[in-house]
Amino acid sequence: MPQIETTQGSIWYADHRDPTAHRPVTVMIHGAGGTHLDWPAELRRLPEANAIIPDLPGHGKSPGSGHQSVAAYTASITALLDALHIQQAVIAGHSMGGAIAQTLALTQPDRVLGLILVGTGAKLGVHPDILNGVLTEMSRTMGLLMRGYWGETPQNEQLFRLSQQRLLEFNPTVLFNDYSACNAFDIRDRIAEIQKPTLIIGGTNDNMTPLKFSQYLHDHIAGSELAVVETGAHMMMLEQPQFVADSVQKWLTNLHEQ
């Protein structure tokens, strides 16, 4: 998979585009402390998605130390689109990635064909114990993060352990920057300005971004659709990949037919 130089630095991305399929590209943006692997194969390889999935700066295979604001991450995604000569795309985002997607839709609506917002909100406050503990008490903070991501009783123990291992390997400064960016994000006074076709996906057991966050987005983005993942925690697309992929596939099919 390729790495590309942009005006905002080098970005690695997984490229699942089919050059013979004349479909719009879907850019899938992971959340705080995540990588492209947060998007399961069922979503990455959807023919309707024609997807590229970047690792944000400082995450996964992309160099750097991350950013401290959603606006800065949005600039990195814009630079990636420019470097790949993609004028318009569907922007999918999970958690912090959803904040990036919303910001792009507000600041550069001409670049956005539609939005897919998974486990995110118009405001993403972070518990002080997480924000303060990432740099100083990671062992205790890890428990809080894992319960936030996977709930009290994870549906998939193997995925839970893998997720914990990945977080432990993360640069603590990048995690702190991510959660600081999330904590400062609040566009509730502008969310109704988004006028793009939008699919919102929320989980009933999401402790990080409760289902009411998704309902709020649905209530304030005109014409949006809401898909609810029953018993889905924050990492719902990994827990129940087929349900999420089916919802995205159906929505993208309808979008491309419009």
LODOSE-683324 format. One record per residue: residue in one letter; chain; z, x, y of N, C-alpha, C, O, CB in turn. Coordinates in pm, whole numbers. Glycine has a CB too. Layout:
BEGIN
SITE  rest  kette  n_Z  n_X  n_Y  ca_Z  ca_X  ca_Y  c_Z  c_X  c_Y  o_Z  o_X  o_Y  cb_Z  cb_X  cb_Y
SITE  A  A  Z  X  Y  Z  X  Y  Z  X  Y  Z  X  Y  Z  X  Y
...
END
This chain:
BEGIN
SITE  rest  kette  n_Z  n_X  n_Y  ca_Z  ca_X  ca_Y  c_Z  c_X  c_Y  o_Z  o_X  o_Y  cb_Z  cb_X  cb_Y
SITE  M  A  0  85  -119  0  0  0  0  88  124  54  199  122  123  -96  0
SITE  P  A  -60  41  234  -88  130  347  26  142  448  114  56  456  -209  82  418
SITE  Q  A  21  248  523  105  270  640  10  291  757  -92  359  743  203  392  621
SITE  I  A  43  234  871  -49  239  984  25  280  1110  140  240  1131  -120  104  1003
SITE  E  A  -41  358  1193  15  396  1322  -14  286  1424  -127  239  1436  -42  533  1370
SITE  T  A  89  246  1496  74  145  1601  127  202  1732  182  313  1735  148  14  1563
SITE  T  A  111  128  1838  166  172  1967  318  171  1967  381  226  2058  114  84  2080
SITE  Q  A  379  107  1866  524  100  1854  576  188  1740  692  174  1700  569  -44  1834
SITE  G  A  492  276  1689  535  363  1580  467  326  1449  387  233  1443  684  356  1563
SITE  S  A  500  401  1345  439  382  1214  505  265  1140  627  254  1137  449  511  1131
SITE  I  A  422  179  1082  473  63  1007  405  59  871  283  67  860  447  -70  1085
SITE  W  A  486  46  767  434  28  631  424  -121  602  509  -199  646  526  99  525
SITE  Y  A  321  -159  528  308  -302  492  241  -316  357  155  -236  319  228  -379  600
SITE  A  A  281  -419  285  213  -458  162  96  -548  199  111  -643  276  310  -531  63
SITE  D  A  -20  -517  145  -143  -588  182  -193  -669  62  -241  -613  -36  -252  -488  232
SITE  H  A  -181  -801  72  -227  -890  -34  -347  -974  12  -373  -1081  -43  -114  -981  -79
SITE  R  A  -418  -926  112  -534  -999  161  -650  -988  62  -670  -885  -2  -575  -948  299
SITE  D  A  -725  -1096  53  -847  -1098  -27  -965  -1090  69  -991  -1186  142  -854  -1227  -118
SITE  P  A  -1037  -977  70  -1146  -962  166  -1260  -1061  146  -1342  -1081  235  -1200  -823  159
SITE  T  A  -1266  -1123  27  -1373  -1220  1  -1333  -1362  40  -1417  -1453  42  -1411  -1215  -145
SITE  A  A  -1205  -1380  70  -1157  -1515  107  -1147  -1523  258  -1073  -1448  321  -1018  -1546  40
SITE  H  A  -1220  -1614  316  -1222  -1627  462  -1110  -1721  505  -1133  -1832  553  -1359  -1678  511
SITE  R  A  -987  -1671  487  -868  -1749  524  -789  -1673  630  -795  -1550  635  -779  -1778  400
SITE  P  A  -716  -1745  714  -627  -1677  808  -520  -1596  734  -483  -1628  621  -559  -1780  903
SITE  V  A  -474  -1492  798  -367  -1408  743  -231  -1472  770  -209  -1530  877  -373  -1264  804
SITE  T  A  -142  -1460  674  -2  -1495  696  79  -1366  697  74  -1289  601  50  -1594  586
SITE  V  A  152  -1342  805  241  -1227  816  381  -1273  779  436  -1363  843  237  -1164  961
SITE  M  A  440  -1212  676  573  -1250  628  674  -1145  672  665  -1028  633  574  -1266  473
SITE  I  A  771  -1187  755  866  -1095  817  1005  -1116  757  1059  -1227  761  870  -1114  971
SITE  H  A  1060  -1011  702  1192  -1020  638  1303  -1027  742  1279  -1014  863  1215  -899  545
SITE  G  A  1424  -1046  694  1539  -1060  782  1618  -932  799  1575  -824  759  1627  -1166  732
SITE  A  A  1736  -946  858  1825  -832  884  1864  -765  752  1899  -831  655  1951  -877  961
SITE  G  A  1857  -632  751  1894  -559  631  1801  -583  515  1840  -561  400  2032  -594  592
SITE  G  A  1681  -628  541  1588  -663  434  1467  -571  428  1455  -476  505  1541  -805  451
SITE  T  A  1379  -602  335  1250  -533  322  1146  -637  279  1176  -755  264  1259  -414  219
SITE  H  A  1024  -589  259  918  -679  213  951  -742  78  896  -847  44  785  -603  204
SITE  L  A  1041  -678  2  1075  -731  -131  1158  -858  -124  1181  -923  -226  1150  -625  -210
SITE  D  A  1204  -895  -5  1274  -1023  9  1179  -1141  -8  1223  -1254  -28  1342  -1030  146
SITE  W  A  1049  -1113  0  949  -1217  -26  902  -1200  -171  839  -1099  -202  828  -1208  76
SITE  P  A  930  -1295  -259  896  -1280  -401  745  -1284  -424  668  -1327  -339  964  -1388  -483
SITE  A  A  707  -1239  -542  564  -1234  -576  499  -1371  -567  381  -1381  -531  545  -1178  -717
SITE  E  A  574  -1475  -598  517  -1610  -592  467  -1644  -452  371  -1720  -436  621  -1714  -636
SITE  L  A  531  -1587  -350  487  -1609  -212  389  -1502  -166  287  -1533  -104  607  -1611  -119
SITE  R  A  419  -1377  -198  333  -1268  -152  189  -1285  -201  94  -1252  -129  388  -1133  -199
SITE  R  A  174  -1336  -322  42  -1342  -384  -24  -1479  -377  -124  -1503  -443  53  -1302  -527
SITE  L  A  31  -1569  -297  -33  -1699  -279  -173  -1680  -221  -187  -1620  -114  53  -1791  -187
SITE  P  A  -277  -1730  -288  -412  -1716  -231  -422  -1778  -92  -491  -1726  -5  -514  -1782  -324
SITE  E  A  -351  -1890  -73  -359  -1959  56  -294  -1877  168  -325  -1897  286  -291  -2096  47
SITE  A  A  -205  -1785  133  -135  -1707  234  -218  -1589  284  -215  -1556  402  -4  -1656  179
SITE  N  A  -293  -1526  192  -373  -1410  233  -283  -1312  309  -313  -1273  422  -496  -1453  321
SITE  A  A  -174  -1274  246  -58  -1222  318  -59  -1071  340  -113  -994  262  64  -1258  244
SITE  I  A  4  -1033  452  52  -897  470  203  -907  496  249  -997  566  -23  -822  588
SITE  I  A  278  -812  438  424  -818  445  477  -682  489  486  -590  408  486  -859  308
SITE  P  A  512  -668  617  558  -539  666  705  -514  637  785  -607  621  533  -528  814
SITE  D  A  740  -386  631  878  -343  645  898  -315  793  828  -232  851  910  -216  557
SITE  L  A  994  -382  855  1021  -359  996  1064  -214  1019  1111  -149  925  1129  -456  1047
SITE  P  A  1050  -162  1139  1091  -23  1166  1234  4  1118  1326  -72  1146  1081  7  1316
SITE  G  A  1249  116  1045  1380  152  994  1418  83  865  1529  103  815  1482  123  1095
SITE  H  A  1330  3  811  1357  -74  690  1259  -33  580  1142  -5  607  1348  -226  717
SITE  G  A  1307  -31  456  1218  -4  344  1143  126  362  1203  233  374  1121  -117  326
SITE  K  A  1010  116  364  925  234  372  878  266  514  798  358  534  807  216  284
SITE  S  A  926  190  612  889  217  751  994  308  816  1113  282  805  875  86  831
SITE  P  A  950  415  883  1046  505  946  1110  444  1070  1067  338  1118  977  636  982
SITE  G  A  1212  512  1121  1278  467  1244  1422  427  1219  1472  435  1107  1203  351  1304
SITE  S  A  1487  383  1327  1628  342  1318  1647  196  1351  1758  152  1381  1713  426  1411
SITE  G  A  1539  119  1345  1549  -23  1376  1558  -47  1527  1554  47  1606  1670  -84  1306
SITE  H  A  1571  -173  1564  1583  -211  1704  1709  -292  1726  1767  -345  1631  1459  -290  1751
SITE  Q  A  1751  -302  1850  1872  -377  1883  1842  -513  1945  1934  -582  1991  1958  -297  1977
SITE  S  A  1715  -552  1947  1681  -683  2002  1565  -744  1924  1479  -674  1871  1645  -671  2151
SITE  V  A  1565  -875  1919  1455  -948  1856  1326  -922  1933  1219  -914  1872  1486  -1099  1849
SITE  A  A  1336  -910  2064  1216  -885  2146  1149  -754  2105  1026  -747  2100  1253  -881  2295
SITE  A  A  1229  -651  2077  1172  -522  2038  1105  -531  1902  999  -472  1881  1281  -414  2036
SITE  Y  A  1165  -605  1809  1100  -624  1679  972  -705  1694  873  -680  1625  1197  -694  1580
SITE  T  A  973  -803  1786  853  -881  1811  740  -792  1862  624  -810  1826  882  -994  1911
SITE  A  A  775  -696  1948  675  -603  1998  615  -520  1884  496  -488  1887  736  -510  2104
SITE  S  A  697  -485  1784  646  -410  1669  547  -493  1588  445  -441  1542  761  -364  1580
SITE  I  A  576  -622  1571  484  -709  1497  354  -728  1575  246  -728  1516  549  -845  1468
SITE  T  A  365  -743  1705  244  -754  1787  159  -628  1776  37  -636  1764  281  -780  1934
SITE  A  A  225  -512  1779  153  -385  1766  86  -374  1630  -24  -319  1620  249  -267  1787
SITE  L  A  151  -426  1525  90  -425  1392  -34  -513  1390  -138  -473  1336  190  -472  1285
SITE  L  A  -26  -632  1448  -143  -721  1455  -257  -652  1531  -373  -660  1490  -105  -854  1524
SITE  D  A  -223  -586  1639  -326  -516  1718  -391  -405  1635  -513  -391  1634  -265  -457  1847
SITE  A  A  -308  -327  1567  -360  -214  1489  -450  -260  1375  -544  -190  1337  -245  -130  1434
SITE  L  A  -419  -378  1321  -499  -433  1210  -612  -523  1260  -686  -580  1180  -410  -511  1115
SITE  H  A  -624  -535  1393  -730  -617  1455  -722  -762  1408  -823  -826  1380  -870  -559  1423
SITE  I  A  -599  -812  1400  -576  -953  1364  -543  -1028  1494  -436  -1007  1552  -459  -968  1257
SITE  Q  A  -633  -1112  1537  -614  -1182  1663  -514  -1297  1650  -431  -1319  1738  -747  -1235  1714
SITE  Q  A  -522  -1370  1537  -432  -1483  1514  -386  -1482  1369  -459  -1442  1279  -501  -1618  1549
SITE  A  A  -262  -1527  1349  -209  -1533  1213  -103  -1642  1205  -44  -1683  1305  -150  -1396  1171
SITE  V  A  -79  -1688  1083  40  -1767  1055  155  -1668  1046  144  -1566  978  24  -1854  922
SITE  I  A  265  -1698  1112  380  -1607  1112  494  -1673  1034  546  -1777  1073  425  -1572  1258
SITE  A  A  530  -1610  924  642  -1656  842  760  -1563  864  743  -1441  866  605  -1664  691
SITE  G  A  879  -1619  879  995  -1535  901  1118  -1589  832  1144  -1710  834  1022  -1519  1047
SITE  H  A  1195  -1498  772  1322  -1535  710  1435  -1482  798  1438  -1363  831  1333  -1479  565
SITE  S  A  1529  -1568  834  1648  -1529  909  1608  -1457  1038  1546  -1519  1125  1740  -1438  822
SITE  M  A  1642  -1327  1054  1600  -1255  1174  1448  -1256  1189  1396  -1260  1300  1652  -1112  1171
SITE  G  A  1377  -1252  1076  1232  -1263  1081  1187  -1394  1141  1083  -1400  1207  1174  -1247  943
SITE  G  A  1264  -1501  1118  1234  -1629  1179  1254  -1627  1329  1181  -1692  1403  1319  -1737  1117
SITE  A  A  1354  -1550  1374  1375  -1533  1517  1256  -1460  1580  1211  -1495  1689  1506  -1455  1545
SITE  I  A  1206  -1359  1509  1087  -1286  1555  967  -1381  1563  892  -1378  1661  1056  -1167  1462
SITE  A  A  950  -1464  1461  838  -1558  1458  846  -1656  1574  745  -1683  1640  837  -1634  1325
SITE  Q  A  965  -1710  1600  981  -1804  1711  952  -1736  1845  888  -1795  1932  1123  -1863  1710
SITE  T  A  1000  -1613  1860  979  -1540  1984  831  -1515  2007  782  -1526  2120  1056  -1408  1983
SITE  L  A  760  -1480  1901  616  -1457  1913  545  -1586  1955  454  -1583  2038  558  -1405  1780
SITE  A  A  587  -1698  1897  525  -1827  1931  549  -1864  2077  466  -1930  2139  577  -1937  1840
SITE  L  A  663  -1823  2132  695  -1855  2271  628  -1759  2369  582  -1801  2476  845  -1852  2292
SITE  T  A  623  -1632  2334  575  -1532  2428  426  -1505  2417  361  -1467  2515  650  -1404  2409
SITE  Q  A  370  -1523  2297  227  -1499  2275  168  -1608  2186  121  -1579  2075  205  -1359  2212
SITE  P  A  170  -1731  2233  126  -1842  2149  -17  -1831  2101  -53  -1888  1997  143  -1970  2223
SITE  D  A  -102  -1758  2176  -241  -1744  2134  -256  -1660  2008  -362  -1662  1945  -322  -1682  2246
SITE  R  A  -151  -1586  1970  -158  -1504  1849  -111  -1581  1725  -123  -1531  1613  -75  -1379  1866
SITE  V  A  -57  -1701  1745  11  -1775  1638  -68  -1900  1599  -90  -1988  1682  153  -1813  1680
SITE  L  A  -108  -1907  1473  -174  -2029  1421  -72  -2131  1373  -95  -2251  1380  -269  -1993  1306
SITE  G  A  41  -2083  1325  145  -2171  1275  267  -2088  1238  260  -1965  1230  95  -2252  1153
SITE  L  A  378  -2157  1214  504  -2091  1182  560  -2141  1049  550  -2260  1018  606  -2112  1294
SITE  I  A  618  -2049  973  696  -2084  854  833  -2022  875  846  -1900  874  628  -2034  720
SITE  L  A  934  -2105  893  1069  -2059  929  1164  -2087  813  1194  -2203  782  1118  -2128  1059
SITE  V  A  1212  -1980  750  1295  -1991  630  1437  -1942  660  1455  -1827  701  1233  -1911  513
SITE  G  A  1535  -2028  639  1674  -1987  656  1700  -1921  790  1754  -1811  797  1712  -1893  546
SITE  T  A  1662  -1990  896  1676  -1932  1030  1721  -2040  1127  1747  -2154  1088  1544  -1868  1077
SITE  G  A  1728  -2003  1255  1772  -2099  1354  1727  -2059  1493  1671  -1951  1512  1921  -2115  1351
SITE  A  A  1753  -2147  1590  1723  -2117  1729  1832  -2028  1790  1814  -1970  1897  1709  -2246  1810
SITE  K  A  1944  -2018  1721  2055  -1927  1758  2107  -1867  1629  2121  -1937  1528  2171  -2003  1837
SITE  L  A  2135  -1736  1631  2177  -1667  1509  2303  -1585  1535  2300  -1462  1531  2065  -1576  1457
SITE  G  A  2413  -1653  1561  2539  -1583  1580  2584  -1515  1451  2562  -1567  1342  2647  -1680  1630
SITE  V  A  2646  -1398  1465  2695  -1321  1351  2848  -1314  1357  2905  -1290  1463  2632  -1177  1349
SITE  H  A  2913  -1336  1243  3059  -1332  1239  3107  -1195  1288  3053  -1092  1246  3111  -1361  1094
SITE  P  A  3209  -1193  1375  3258  -1065  1428  3299  -966  1319  3282  -845  1335  3375  -1089  1520
SITE  D  A  3353  -1016  1208  3396  -925  1101  3278  -851  1039  3292  -738  994  3471  -1003  993
SITE  I  A  3162  -917  1037  3041  -850  986  2990  -751  1088  2962  -636  1056  2931  -953  952
SITE  L  A  2979  -796  1213  2924  -710  1318  3011  -586  1338  2959  -475  1354  2913  -788  1449
SITE  N  A  3143  -604  1337  3232  -491  1361  3252  -404  1237  3284  -286  1249  3366  -542  1409
SITE  G  A  3233  -462  1119  3266  -390  998  3153  -311  936  3178  -226  850  3316  -484  900
SITE  V  A  3028  -337  977  2914  -269  916  2924  -117  932  2889  -42  841  2783  -319  977
SITE  L  A  2973  -72  1048  2981  71  1074  3114  133  1029  3122  253  1006  2961  97  1221
SITE  T  A  3219  49  1017  3352  107  995  3415  71  861  3492  150  807  3443  63  1104
SITE  E  A  3385  -45  808  3448  -91  683  3345  -155  592  3354  -273  560  3563  -190  713
SITE  M  A  3247  -77  551  3133  -133  479  3175  -193  345  3118  -294  304  3028  -27  457
SITE  S  A  3272  -135  277  3311  -188  146  3365  -330  157  3332  -416  75  3416  -98  80
SITE  R  A  3447  -355  259  3499  -490  278  3392  -582  335  3380  -699  296  3621  -489  371
SITE  T  A  3313  -529  426  3208  -609  489  3102  -650  387  3043  -757  399  3142  -531  603
SITE  M  A  3079  -566  287  2980  -598  184  3012  -731  117  2922  -810  89  2973  -487  80
SITE  G  A  3138  -755  90  3177  -882  29  3141  -1001  116  3094  -1103  67  3325  -883  0
SITE  L  A  3164  -988  246  3128  -1095  339  2978  -1118  340  2931  -1232  340  3178  -1063  481
SITE  L  A  2903  -1008  342  2757  -1020  345  2705  -1085  218  2618  -1172  224  2693  -882  363
SITE  M  A  2757  -1044  105  2707  -1099  -22  2738  -1248  -34  2655  -1325  -83  2770  -1023  -140
SITE  R  A  2854  -1289  11  2886  -1432  8  2797  -1508  106  2758  -1623  80  3035  -1456  42
SITE  G  A  2765  -1442  220  2676  -1506  315  2535  -1521  262  2471  -1624  282  2673  -1428  443
SITE  Y  A  2486  -1418  193  2349  -1420  141  2333  -1508  17  2234  -1580  3  2305  -1279  109
SITE  W  A  2432  -1503  -72  2415  -1563  -204  2514  -1674  -237  2503  -1736  -342  2426  -1457  -308
SITE  G  A  2609  -1701  -148  2708  -1805  -175  2821  -1753  -263  2821  -1638  -305  2642  -1924  -240
SITE  E  A  2916  -1840  -289  3033  -1802  -369  2999  -1780  -515  3060  -1696  -582  3140  -1909  -358
SITE  T  A  2901  -1854  -565  2861  -1841  -706  2710  -1820  -712  2634  -1917  -716  2903  -1967  -790
SITE  P  A  2665  -1694  -711  2521  -1666  -712  2452  -1727  -833  2505  -1725  -945  2498  -1515  -711
SITE  Q  A  2333  -1783  -809  2256  -1843  -919  2195  -1738  -1010  2169  -1764  -1128  2147  -1934  -863
SITE  N  A  2170  -1618  -955  2106  -1512  -1033  2185  -1384  -1014  2175  -1318  -911  1956  -1493  -990
SITE  E  A  2263  -1349  -1115  2352  -1234  -1104  2275  -1103  -1089  2319  -1012  -1019  2443  -1226  -1226
SITE  Q  A  2160  -1093  -1155  2080  -971  -1147  2028  -950  -1005  2034  -839  -952  1963  -977  -1246
SITE  L  A  1977  -1057  -942  1929  -1047  -805  2045  -1015  -710  2028  -940  -614  1860  -1177  -763
SITE  F  A  2160  -1073  -738  2279  -1047  -656  2314  -899  -658  2337  -840  -552  2398  -1131  -705
SITE  R  A  2319  -839  -776  2355  -698  -787  2248  -608  -723  2281  -509  -658  2374  -658  -935
SITE  L  A  2121  -644  -741  2013  -565  -681  2020  -571  -528  2000  -470  -461  1877  -616  -730
SITE  S  A  2048  -689  -475  2061  -707  -331  2176  -623  -277  2164  -561  -172  2081  -855  -297
SITE  Q  A  2287  -621  -349  2403  -542  -307  2369  -393  -307  2407  -320  -216  2523  -570  -399
SITE  Q  A  2299  -349  -410  2261  -208  -419  2171  -168  -302  2189  -62  -243  2189  -181  -552
SITE  R  A  2075  -254  -268  1984  -223  -157  2060  -213  -25  2032  -125  56  1874  -330  -146
SITE  L  A  2154  -303  -3  2230  -301  121  2316  -175  132  2329  -116  239  2318  -425  133
SITE  L  A  2374  -134  19  2457  -13  19  2375  111  52  2428  208  105  2526  4  -116
SITE  E  A  2248  107  20  2159  221  46  2106  221  189  2043  318  232  2043  221  -52
SITE  F  A  2130  111  263  2076  98  398  2151  188  495  2271  212  481  2083  -47  444
SITE  N  A  2078  236  595  2139  308  705  2230  211  781  2182  112  835  2031  370  799
SITE  P  A  2362  238  788  2453  145  856  2414  118  1001  2436  8  1052  2593  199  853
SITE  T  A  2355  217  1067  2314  196  1206  2203  92  1216  2202  11  1308  2266  329  1268
SITE  V  A  2111  94  1120  2004  -7  1118  2064  -146  1098  2024  -241  1165  1901  25  1006
SITE  L  A  2159  -157  1005  2224  -286  982  2294  -334  1109  2282  -451  1147  2327  -276  866
SITE  F  A  2366  -244  1173  2437  -282  1296  2337  -327  1403  2359  -428  1470  2522  -164  1350
SITE  N  A  2228  -253  1417  2125  -292  1515  2069  -430  1482  2049  -512  1572  2012  -189  1518
SITE  D  A  2042  -455  1353  1988  -585  1312  2083  -699  1348  2043  -798  1409  1960  -586  1161
SITE  Y  A  2209  -683  1309  2305  -792  1332  2335  -808  1480  2366  -918  1526  2434  -766  1255
SITE  S  A  2327  -699  1556  2341  -710  1702  2225  -790  1760  2244  -874  1848  2348  -570  1767
SITE  A  A  2105  -762  1710  1987  -836  1757  2001  -984  1726  1970  -1070  1809  1859  -780  1693
SITE  C  A  2047  -1014  1604  2066  -1155  1566  2171  -1222  1654  2153  -1334  1701  2106  -1166  1419
SITE  N  A  2282  -1151  1675  2393  -1209  1750  2355  -1245  1893  2409  -1338  1951  2511  -1114  1750
SITE  A  A  2261  -1169  1949  2218  -1193  2087  2107  -1298  2096  2071  -1340  2206  2171  -1064  2149
SITE  F  A  2053  -1340  1982  1938  -1431  1983  1984  -1574  2006  2068  -1627  1933  1860  -1422  1852
SITE  D  A  1928  -1637  2108  1958  -1778  2138  1846  -1832  2226  1838  -1802  2344  2099  -1793  2209
SITE  I  A  1759  -1914  2165  1648  -1974  2242  1657  -2127  2238  1556  -2196  2246  1511  -1927  2185
SITE  R  A  1779  -2178  2226  1793  -2323  2217  1738  -2394  2341  1693  -2508  2332  1940  -2361  2197
SITE  D  A  1742  -2327  2454  1691  -2390  2575  1539  -2387  2584  1481  -2446  2675  1749  -2323  2696
SITE  R  A  1474  -2319  2488  1327  -2308  2492  1260  -2358  2365  1137  -2366  2359  1287  -2165  2518
SITE  I  A  1337  -2390  2263  1278  -2418  2133  1178  -2532  2138  1080  -2532  2063  1387  -2450  2033
SITE  A  A  1200  -2630  2224  1108  -2744  2233  973  -2706  2292  879  -2785  2288  1170  -2855  2317
SITE  E  A  963  -2584  2348  835  -2539  2402  737  -2498  2292  616  -2488  2317  857  -2422  2496
SITE  I  A  788  -2474  2172  699  -2435  2062  611  -2553  2025  661  -2661  1992  781  -2385  1939
SITE  Q  A  482  -2533  2029  386  -2639  2002  287  -2597  1894  168  -2627  1902  312  -2679  2129
SITE  K  A  337  -2527  1795  255  -2483  1684  294  -2558  1558  410  -2596  1542  268  -2331  1663
SITE  P  A  196  -2581  1467  233  -2641  1338  342  -2556  1273  330  -2434  1264  108  -2653  1244
SITE  T  A  448  -2621  1228  564  -2547  1179  620  -2608  1052  643  -2729  1044  673  -2543  1286
SITE  L  A  641  -2522  952  713  -2559  831  850  -2493  836  861  -2372  856  635  -2517  702
SITE  I  A  954  -2572  819  1092  -2523  821  1150  -2542  681  1141  -2650  623  1178  -2599  929
SITE  I  A  1211  -2437  627  1269  -2442  493  1415  -2401  503  1447  -2292  550  1192  -2349  394
SITE  G  A  1503  -2489  459  1647  -2462  464  1714  -2494  333  1667  -2578  257  1712  -2542  575
SITE  G  A  1825  -2426  306  1899  -2445  182  2031  -2516  204  2098  -2493  304  1923  -2311  115
SITE  T  A  2067  -2601  111  2190  -2678  126  2316  -2593  111  2423  -2633  157  2193  -2791  25
SITE  N  A  2305  -2476  46  2421  -2389  25  2412  -2260  107  2474  -2160  71  2436  -2355  -122
SITE  D  A  2336  -2263  215  2318  -2143  298  2440  -2125  388  2464  -2206  477  2187  -2154  382
SITE  N  A  2516  -2018  365  2635  -1990  447  2602  -1912  574  2677  -1916  671  2736  -1913  366
SITE  M  A  2490  -1841  573  2451  -1761  689  2388  -1848  798  2428  -1843  915  2353  -1651  647
SITE  T  A  2290  -1925  759  2222  -2015  852  2224  -2155  789  2128  -2195  723  2073  -1966  882
SITE  P  A  2333  -2228  809  2350  -2357  743  2232  -2452  765  2156  -2437  861  2477  -2424  792
SITE  L  A  2218  -2548  676  2106  -2641  681  2095  -2710  817  1985  -2747  859  2120  -2745  572
SITE  K  A  2208  -2728  886  2202  -2793  1018  2118  -2712  1116  2063  -2767  1212  2344  -2814  1075
SITE  F  A  2108  -2579  1094  2022  -2497  1180  1876  -2536  1161  1800  -2548  1258  2043  -2347  1149
SITE  S  A  1837  -2555  1034  1700  -2596  1004  1673  -2736  1059  1565  -2764  1112  1674  -2592  853
SITE  Q  A  1772  -2825  1045  1756  -2961  1096  1738  -2959  1248  1660  -3036  1303  1878  -3048  1057
SITE  Y  A  1811  -2871  1316  1799  -2857  1461  1657  -2815  1499  1597  -2871  1592  1902  -2755  1515
SITE  L  A  1604  -2717  1427  1466  -2675  1453  1369  -2791  1432  1279  -2814  1512  1427  -2556  1362
SITE  H  A  1390  -2864  1324  1303  -2977  1291  1309  -3084  1401  1207  -3144  1436  1343  -3038  1156
SITE  D  A  1428  -3106  1454  1446  -3208  1557  1382  -3168  1690  1347  -3255  1770  1593  -3235  1578
SITE  H  A  1368  -3037  1714  1324  -2992  1846  1183  -2934  1849  1128  -2911  1957  1419  -2890  1896
SITE  I  A  1123  -2909  1733  983  -2862  1730  896  -2981  1690  898  -3025  1575  964  -2741  1629
SITE  A  A  821  -3031  1784  743  -3153  1763  645  -3135  1647  575  -3035  1637  667  -3191  1891
SITE  G  A  642  -3236  1558  548  -3237  1448  582  -3145  1333  503  -3131  1240  416  -3201  1498
SITE  S  A  698  -3082  1337  736  -2989  1230  769  -3063  1102  802  -3182  1103  856  -2903  1273
SITE  E  A  759  -2990  990  797  -3042  859  919  -2967  809  934  -2847  835  679  -3030  758
SITE  L  A  1007  -3036  738  1128  -2976  685  1131  -2991  534  1122  -3101  481  1253  -3041  747
SITE  A  A  1144  -2877  464  1161  -2877  318  1302  -2827  288  1344  -2722  337  1053  -2786  247
SITE  V  A  1375  -2902  207  1514  -2869  176  1525  -2815  34  1482  -2880  -61  1606  -2992  195
SITE  V  A  1582  -2695  22  1603  -2633  -108  1742  -2671  -157  1842  -2616  -110  1587  -2477  -101
SITE  E  A  1749  -2764  -250  1878  -2808  -302  1950  -2693  -371  1891  -2623  -454  1860  -2927  -399
SITE  T  A  2076  -2674  -337  2164  -2565  -385  2114  -2427  -341  2167  -2326  -387  2174  -2569  -537
SITE  G  A  2016  -2421  -253  1963  -2293  -208  2057  -2223  -111  2102  -2284  -14  1828  -2312  -143
SITE  A  A  2087  -2096  -137  2166  -2014  -46  2073  -1943  52  1955  -1978  62  2252  -1911  -125
SITE  H  A  2125  -1845  124  2045  -1782  230  1920  -1714  174  1815  -1714  239  2129  -1679  306
SITE  M  A  1930  -1657  56  1814  -1591  -6  1740  -1690  -96  1702  -1656  -208  1859  -1467  -88
SITE  M  A  1720  -1809  -46  1663  -1920  -124  1525  -1889  -181  1491  -1938  -289  1655  -2043  -39
SITE  M  A  1446  -1810  -110  1311  -1781  -159  1313  -1690  -281  1217  -1688  -359  1226  -1719  -49
SITE  L  A  1422  -1613  -298  1437  -1533  -419  1504  -1613  -530  1471  -1595  -648  1518  -1406  -390
SITE  E  A  1596  -1700  -494  1666  -1783  -593  1573  -1888  -654  1573  -1908  -775  1786  -1852  -528
SITE  Q  A  1496  -1953  -569  1409  -2062  -614  1266  -2037  -563  1214  -2115  -483  1462  -2201  -565
SITE  P  A  1205  -1928  -610  1074  -1888  -555  964  -1990  -574  878  -2006  -488  1032  -1759  -616
SITE  Q  A  965  -2061  -687  855  -2153  -712  861  -2274  -620  758  -2319  -571  857  -2199  -857
SITE  F  A  981  -2326  -595  994  -2439  -503  947  -2399  -363  871  -2472  -299  1140  -2490  -497
SITE  V  A  992  -2282  -317  953  -2236  -183  803  -2209  -177  737  -2247  -81  1032  -2109  -144
SITE  A  A  749  -2144  -281  606  -2115  -283  523  -2242  -286  420  -2251  -219  572  -2029  -404
SITE  D  A  567  -2341  -362  493  -2468  -368  493  -2537  -231  392  -2592  -189  556  -2562  -475
SITE  S  A  608  -2532  -163  617  -2594  -30  524  -2524  68  456  -2589  147  761  -2590  22
SITE  V  A  523  -2390  64  438  -2312  154  291  -2334  120  208  -2350  210  473  -2162  145
SITE  Q  A  258  -2336  -8  118  -2355  -50  65  -2489  -1  -46  -2497  52  106  -2345  -203
SITE  K  A  142  -2594  -21  99  -2727  22  80  -2732  174  -19  -2788  223  202  -2833  -22
SITE  W  A  174  -2673  247  166  -2676  393  48  -2594  444  -25  -2638  533  297  -2623  454
SITE  L  A  28  -2476  387  -85  -2394  429  -218  -2460  399  -311  -2453  479  -80  -2259  361
SITE  T  A  -228  -2525  282  -351  -2596  247  -383  -2701  352  -497  -2713  397  -338  -2660  109
SITE  N  A  -281  -2778  390  -302  -2882  493  -338  -2820  627  -421  -2874  700  -176  -2969  508
SITE  L  A  -275  -2707  661  -303  -2641  788  -447  -2593  793  -515  -2611  893  -206  -2524  810
SITE  H  A  -493  -2532  686  -628  -2475  686  -735  -2585  684  -850  -2561  722  -646  -2382  565
SITE  E  A  -699  -2705  640  -795  -2813  635  -806  -2887  769  -898  -2967  789  -757  -2911  525
SITE  Q  A  -714  -2859  860  -716  -2929  989  -831  -2879  1078  -848  -2927  1190  -581  -2911  1062
END
